[in-house]
Amino acid sequence: MIKVIFFAALRDKLDCDGLTIETTSEITCVADIKQYLCQKHPHWQPFFTEQSILSAVNHTMADESFAVTSGDEVAFFPPVTGG
């Protein structure tokens, strides 16, 4: 299982805090998780095709090619601004 968490405005837009997905041979990286989520929830696709969505795997910033395995926690969130 992979735990997927959504933060900040993305969580509000998706109306979902997070979920778990089964680990399969087709899910090997962050991009695969995004694709899976868009297939299961087609109305989420506009949010995951935005280039500005950031991701982290086990609290480490990750790009779309970052490998994932069973037991990982993957977080998606909008860009953070500060001042």
N, CA, C and O atoms as a GROMACS GRO file, in nm:
protein
  332
    1MET      N    1   0.084  -0.118   0.000
    1MET     CA    2   0.000   0.000   0.000
    1MET      C    3   0.088   0.125   0.000
    1MET      O    4   0.195   0.128   0.062
    2ILE      N    5   0.041   0.225  -0.071
    2ILE     CA    6   0.106   0.356  -0.071
    2ILE      C    7   0.006   0.456  -0.016
    2ILE      O    8  -0.108   0.464  -0.062
    3LYS      N    9   0.049   0.532   0.083
    3LYS     CA   10  -0.036   0.634   0.143
    3LYS      C   11  -0.018   0.764   0.064
    3LYS      O   12   0.095   0.811   0.047
    4VAL      N   13  -0.127   0.820   0.016
    4VAL     CA   14  -0.125   0.945  -0.061
    4VAL      C   15  -0.196   1.052   0.021
    4VAL      O   16  -0.308   1.032   0.067
    5ILE      N   17  -0.129   1.166   0.037
    5ILE     CA   18  -0.184   1.276   0.117
    5ILE      C   19  -0.189   1.403   0.032
    5ILE      O   20  -0.099   1.428  -0.049
    6PHE      N   21  -0.294   1.481   0.050
    6PHE     CA   22  -0.310   1.608  -0.022
    6PHE      C   23  -0.309   1.720   0.081
    6PHE      O   24  -0.370   1.709   0.187
    7PHE      N   25  -0.239   1.829   0.048
    7PHE     CA   26  -0.226   1.940   0.141
    7PHE      C   27  -0.277   2.072   0.083
    7PHE      O   28  -0.286   2.090  -0.038
    8ALA      N   29  -0.311   2.161   0.175
    8ALA     CA   30  -0.344   2.301   0.147
    8ALA      C   31  -0.459   2.314   0.047
    8ALA      O   32  -0.558   2.241   0.056
    9ALA      N   33  -0.446   2.406  -0.048
    9ALA     CA   34  -0.553   2.433  -0.143
    9ALA      C   35  -0.586   2.311  -0.228
    9ALA      O   36  -0.701   2.294  -0.269
   10LEU      N   37  -0.487   2.227  -0.254
   10LEU     CA   38  -0.514   2.106  -0.333
   10LEU      C   39  -0.612   2.016  -0.258
   10LEU      O   40  -0.705   1.962  -0.318
   11ARG      N   41  -0.592   2.000  -0.130
   11ARG     CA   42  -0.684   1.920  -0.047
   11ARG      C   43  -0.826   1.976  -0.057
   11ARG      O   44  -0.922   1.901  -0.069
   12ASP      N   45  -0.837   2.108  -0.052
   12ASP     CA   46  -0.969   2.171  -0.060
   12ASP      C   47  -1.033   2.150  -0.196
   12ASP      O   48  -1.153   2.122  -0.205
   13LYS      N   49  -0.954   2.163  -0.303
   13LYS     CA   50  -1.007   2.146  -0.439
   13LYS      C   51  -1.052   2.003  -0.465
   13LYS      O   52  -1.153   1.981  -0.532
   14LEU      N   53  -0.978   1.907  -0.412
   14LEU     CA   54  -1.012   1.766  -0.433
   14LEU      C   55  -1.117   1.718  -0.335
   14LEU      O   56  -1.178   1.613  -0.355
   15ASP      N   57  -1.138   1.795  -0.228
   15ASP     CA   58  -1.230   1.756  -0.121
   15ASP      C   59  -1.190   1.619  -0.064
   15ASP      O   60  -1.274   1.531  -0.041
   16CYS      N   61  -1.057   1.605  -0.042
   16CYS     CA   62  -1.004   1.478   0.006
   16CYS      C   63  -0.872   1.504   0.079
   16CYS      O   64  -0.785   1.574   0.027
   17ASP      N   65  -0.858   1.448   0.200
   17ASP     CA   66  -0.733   1.460   0.276
   17ASP      C   67  -0.626   1.366   0.224
   17ASP      O   68  -0.508   1.400   0.220
   18GLY      N   69  -0.670   1.248   0.183
   18GLY     CA   70  -0.576   1.147   0.136
   18GLY      C   71  -0.644   1.013   0.118
   18GLY      O   72  -0.763   0.997   0.145
   19LEU      N   73  -0.566   0.917   0.072
   19LEU     CA   74  -0.618   0.783   0.048
   19LEU      C   75  -0.501   0.687   0.040
   19LEU      O   76  -0.385   0.729   0.041
   20THR      N   77  -0.530   0.560   0.032
   20THR     CA   78  -0.426   0.460   0.010
   20THR      C   79  -0.453   0.389  -0.121
   20THR      O   80  -0.568   0.370  -0.161
   21ILE      N   81  -0.346   0.350  -0.186
   21ILE     CA   82  -0.361   0.275  -0.311
   21ILE      C   83  -0.277   0.148  -0.303
   21ILE      O   84  -0.173   0.143  -0.236
   22GLU      N   85  -0.324   0.047  -0.370
   22GLU     CA   86  -0.252  -0.080  -0.375
   22GLU      C   87  -0.125  -0.063  -0.458
   22GLU      O   88  -0.125   0.007  -0.560
   23THR      N   89  -0.020  -0.126  -0.415
   23THR     CA   90   0.104  -0.126  -0.492
   23THR      C   91   0.091  -0.230  -0.602
   23THR      O   92   0.059  -0.346  -0.575
   24THR      N   93   0.116  -0.188  -0.725
   24THR     CA   94   0.113  -0.280  -0.839
   24THR      C   95   0.239  -0.263  -0.921
   24THR      O   96   0.316  -0.169  -0.899
   25SER      N   97   0.260  -0.352  -1.014
   25SER     CA   98   0.379  -0.342  -1.099
   25SER      C   99   0.371  -0.221  -1.193
   25SER      O  100   0.472  -0.178  -1.247
   26GLU      N  101   0.250  -0.167  -1.212
   26GLU     CA  102   0.233  -0.050  -1.297
   26GLU      C  103   0.263   0.081  -1.224
   26GLU      O  104   0.284   0.184  -1.288
   27ILE      N  105   0.267   0.079  -1.092
   27ILE     CA  106   0.292   0.200  -1.014
   27ILE      C  107   0.435   0.192  -0.960
   27ILE      O  108   0.461   0.125  -0.860
   28THR      N  109   0.525   0.262  -1.029
   28THR     CA  110   0.666   0.256  -0.991
   28THR      C  111   0.725   0.393  -0.957
   28THR      O  112   0.835   0.402  -0.903
   29CYS      N  113   0.650   0.501  -0.989
   29CYS     CA  114   0.703   0.635  -0.966
   29CYS      C  115   0.588   0.733  -0.939
   29CYS      O  116   0.471   0.697  -0.951
   30VAL      N  117   0.623   0.855  -0.904
   30VAL     CA  118   0.523   0.957  -0.872
   30VAL      C  119   0.430   0.981  -0.991
   30VAL      O  120   0.309   0.997  -0.973
   31ALA      N  121   0.484   0.985  -1.112
   31ALA     CA  122   0.399   1.007  -1.231
   31ALA      C  123   0.293   0.899  -1.245
   31ALA      O  124   0.180   0.928  -1.285
   32ASP      N  125   0.328   0.776  -1.212
   32ASP     CA  126   0.231   0.666  -1.218
   32ASP      C  127   0.118   0.687  -1.118
   32ASP      O  128   0.003   0.656  -1.146
   33ILE      N  129   0.151   0.739  -1.000
   33ILE     CA  130   0.048   0.766  -0.900
   33ILE      C  131  -0.047   0.874  -0.952
   33ILE      O  132  -0.169   0.861  -0.939
   34LYS      N  133   0.008   0.980  -1.010
   34LYS     CA  134  -0.076   1.086  -1.066
   34LYS      C  135  -0.170   1.030  -1.172
   34LYS      O  136  -0.289   1.061  -1.174
   35GLN      N  137  -0.116   0.947  -1.260
   35GLN     CA  138  -0.197   0.887  -1.366
   35GLN      C  139  -0.307   0.798  -1.306
   35GLN      O  140  -0.422   0.804  -1.350
   36TYR      N  141  -0.273   0.718  -1.207
   36TYR     CA  142  -0.370   0.632  -1.140
   36TYR      C  143  -0.483   0.715  -1.078
   36TYR      O  144  -0.600   0.682  -1.093
   37LEU      N  145  -0.445   0.822  -1.008
   37LEU     CA  146  -0.546   0.906  -0.943
   37LEU      C  147  -0.639   0.969  -1.046
   37LEU      O  148  -0.759   0.980  -1.022
   38CYS      N  149  -0.586   1.011  -1.160
   38CYS     CA  150  -0.669   1.072  -1.265
   38CYS      C  151  -0.761   0.969  -1.331
   38CYS      O  152  -0.872   1.003  -1.373
   39GLN      N  153  -0.716   0.844  -1.338
   39GLN     CA  154  -0.802   0.739  -1.394
   39GLN      C  155  -0.916   0.706  -1.298
   39GLN      O  156  -1.030   0.686  -1.340
   40LYS      N  157  -0.885   0.700  -1.169
   40LYS     CA  158  -0.986   0.665  -1.069
   40LYS      C  159  -1.081   0.781  -1.039
   40LYS      O  160  -1.197   0.760  -1.003
   41HIS      N  161  -1.031   0.903  -1.054
   41HIS     CA  162  -1.108   1.024  -1.025
   41HIS      C  163  -1.091   1.122  -1.141
   41HIS      O  164  -1.015   1.218  -1.128
   42PRO      N  165  -1.158   1.099  -1.254
   42PRO     CA  166  -1.136   1.183  -1.373
   42PRO      C  167  -1.151   1.333  -1.348
   42PRO      O  168  -1.085   1.413  -1.414
   43HIS      N  169  -1.237   1.371  -1.254
   43HIS     CA  170  -1.256   1.514  -1.227
   43HIS      C  171  -1.136   1.575  -1.156
   43HIS      O  172  -1.130   1.697  -1.140
   44TRP      N  173  -1.039   1.494  -1.112
   44TRP     CA  174  -0.916   1.545  -1.051
   44TRP      C  175  -0.810   1.579  -1.155
   44TRP      O  176  -0.713   1.648  -1.124
   45GLN      N  177  -0.828   1.533  -1.277
   45GLN     CA  178  -0.725   1.548  -1.379
   45GLN      C  179  -0.675   1.692  -1.396
   45GLN      O  180  -0.554   1.712  -1.407
   46PRO      N  181  -0.762   1.793  -1.400
   46PRO     CA  182  -0.710   1.930  -1.417
   46PRO      C  183  -0.610   1.970  -1.307
   46PRO      O  184  -0.519   2.048  -1.333
   47PHE      N  185  -0.627   1.919  -1.189
   47PHE     CA  186  -0.539   1.957  -1.079
   47PHE      C  187  -0.403   1.887  -1.088
   47PHE      O  188  -0.302   1.943  -1.048
   48PHE      N  189  -0.402   1.764  -1.139
   48PHE     CA  190  -0.276   1.690  -1.148
   48PHE      C  191  -0.200   1.714  -1.277
   48PHE      O  192  -0.086   1.671  -1.290
   49THR      N  193  -0.262   1.782  -1.372
   49THR     CA  194  -0.189   1.816  -1.494
   49THR      C  195  -0.124   1.953  -1.483
   49THR      O  196  -0.047   1.993  -1.570
   50GLU      N  197  -0.153   2.025  -1.374
   50GLU     CA  198  -0.088   2.152  -1.350
   50GLU      C  199   0.060   2.127  -1.320
   50GLU      O  200   0.094   2.042  -1.238
   51GLN      N  201   0.146   2.201  -1.387
   51GLN     CA  202   0.290   2.183  -1.368
   51GLN      C  203   0.335   2.230  -1.230
   51GLN      O  204   0.443   2.192  -1.185
   52SER      N  205   0.255   2.311  -1.165
   52SER     CA  206   0.298   2.369  -1.038
   52SER      C  207   0.276   2.277  -0.918
   52SER      O  208   0.324   2.308  -0.809
   53ILE      N  209   0.206   2.167  -0.934
   53ILE     CA  210   0.184   2.077  -0.822
   53ILE      C  211   0.316   2.012  -0.781
   53ILE      O  212   0.386   1.956  -0.864
   54LEU      N  213   0.347   2.021  -0.653
   54LEU     CA  214   0.471   1.964  -0.600
   54LEU      C  215   0.442   1.830  -0.535
   54LEU      O  216   0.328   1.800  -0.498
   55SER      N  217   0.546   1.749  -0.520
   55SER     CA  218   0.528   1.619  -0.456
   55SER      C  219   0.648   1.589  -0.365
   55SER      O  220   0.758   1.641  -0.383
   56ALA      N  221   0.621   1.504  -0.269
   56ALA     CA  222   0.725   1.456  -0.178
   56ALA      C  223   0.699   1.308  -0.150
   56ALA      O  224   0.584   1.265  -0.139
   57VAL      N  225   0.806   1.234  -0.139
   57VAL     CA  226   0.797   1.092  -0.103
   57VAL      C  227   0.872   1.076   0.029
   57VAL      O  228   0.991   1.104   0.038
   58ASN      N  229   0.799   1.030   0.129
   58ASN     CA  230   0.857   1.011   0.262
   58ASN      C  231   0.927   1.138   0.311
   58ASN      O  232   1.039   1.134   0.363
   59HIS      N  233   0.859   1.252   0.292
   59HIS     CA  234   0.904   1.383   0.340
   59HIS      C  235   1.026   1.438   0.264
   59HIS      O  236   1.091   1.530   0.312
   60THR      N  237   1.056   1.382   0.147
   60THR     CA  238   1.165   1.431   0.063
   60THR      C  239   1.105   1.479  -0.069
   60THR      O  240   1.031   1.405  -0.134
   61MET      N  241   1.137   1.601  -0.107
   61MET     CA  242   1.086   1.654  -0.234
   61MET      C  243   1.120   1.556  -0.346
   61MET      O  244   1.230   1.500  -0.351
   62ALA      N  245   1.023   1.537  -0.437
   62ALA     CA  246   1.039   1.437  -0.541
   62ALA      C  247   0.983   1.487  -0.673
   62ALA      O  248   0.881   1.555  -0.677
   63ASP      N  249   1.052   1.453  -0.782
   63ASP     CA  250   0.997   1.485  -0.913
   63ASP      C  251   0.914   1.366  -0.961
   63ASP      O  252   0.899   1.267  -0.890
   64GLU      N  253   0.860   1.377  -1.081
   64GLU     CA  254   0.768   1.273  -1.130
   64GLU      C  255   0.835   1.138  -1.152
   64GLU      O  256   0.767   1.036  -1.150
   65SER      N  257   0.965   1.136  -1.172
   65SER     CA  258   1.034   1.009  -1.197
   65SER      C  259   1.081   0.940  -1.068
   65SER      O  260   1.136   0.831  -1.074
   66PHE      N  261   1.058   1.004  -0.954
   66PHE     CA  262   1.102   0.949  -0.825
   66PHE      C  263   1.034   0.814  -0.801
   66PHE      O  264   0.912   0.803  -0.812
   67ALA      N  265   1.112   0.713  -0.768
   67ALA     CA  266   1.058   0.577  -0.748
   67ALA      C  267   0.977   0.568  -0.619
   67ALA      O  268   1.011   0.631  -0.518
   68VAL      N  269   0.871   0.489  -0.623
   68VAL     CA  270   0.788   0.463  -0.505
   68VAL      C  271   0.773   0.312  -0.488
   68VAL      O  272   0.774   0.236  -0.584
   69THR      N  273   0.759   0.273  -0.361
   69THR     CA  274   0.740   0.132  -0.330
   69THR      C  275   0.636   0.119  -0.220
   69THR      O  276   0.594   0.218  -0.159
   70SER      N  277   0.595  -0.002  -0.195
   70SER     CA  278   0.497  -0.028  -0.090
   70SER      C  279   0.547   0.026   0.043
   70SER      O  280   0.664   0.010   0.078
   71GLY      N  281   0.457   0.091   0.117
   71GLY     CA  282   0.491   0.149   0.245
   71GLY      C  283   0.529   0.295   0.239
   71GLY      O  284   0.542   0.360   0.342
   72ASP      N  285   0.547   0.348   0.118
   72ASP     CA  286   0.583   0.489   0.104
   72ASP      C  287   0.464   0.580   0.132
   72ASP      O  288   0.348   0.540   0.120
   73GLU      N  289   0.496   0.703   0.169
   73GLU     CA  290   0.396   0.809   0.184
   73GLU      C  291   0.427   0.913   0.076
   73GLU      O  292   0.538   0.966   0.070
   74VAL      N  293   0.328   0.941  -0.008
   74VAL     CA  294   0.344   1.038  -0.115
   74VAL      C  295   0.250   1.154  -0.089
   74VAL      O  296   0.129   1.136  -0.071
   75ALA      N  297   0.306   1.274  -0.087
   75ALA     CA  298   0.226   1.394  -0.062
   75ALA      C  299   0.226   1.482  -0.186
   75ALA      O  300   0.328   1.496  -0.255
   76PHE      N  301   0.110   1.542  -0.213
   76PHE     CA  302   0.095   1.639  -0.322
   76PHE      C  303   0.048   1.770  -0.263
   76PHE      O  304  -0.038   1.771  -0.174
   77PHE      N  305   0.104   1.881  -0.312
   77PHE     CA  306   0.067   2.012  -0.256
   77PHE      C  307   0.100   2.122  -0.357
   77PHE      O  308   0.185   2.105  -0.444
   78PRO      N  309   0.032   2.235  -0.343
   78PRO     CA  310   0.059   2.348  -0.431
   78PRO      C  311   0.190   2.415  -0.391
   78PRO      O  312   0.241   2.391  -0.281
   79PRO      N  313   0.245   2.498  -0.478
   79PRO     CA  314   0.368   2.569  -0.441
   79PRO      C  315   0.347   2.652  -0.314
   79PRO      O  316   0.238   2.704  -0.289
   80VAL      N  317   0.453   2.663  -0.237
   80VAL     CA  318   0.447   2.736  -0.112
   80VAL      C  319   0.515   2.871  -0.134
   80VAL      O  320   0.622   2.879  -0.193
   81THR      N  321   0.450   2.976  -0.086
   81THR     CA  322   0.510   3.108  -0.094
   81THR      C  323   0.538   3.158   0.046
   81THR      O  324   0.473   3.118   0.143
   82GLY      N  325   0.632   3.244   0.054
   82GLY     CA  326   0.666   3.298   0.185
   82GLY      C  327   0.700   3.444   0.175
   82GLY      O  328   0.700   3.502   0.066
   83GLY      N  329   0.728   3.502   0.286
   83GLY     CA  330   0.758   3.644   0.283
   83GLY      C  331   0.852   3.683   0.392
   83GLY      O  332   0.889   3.800   0.404
   0.00000   0.00000   0.00000
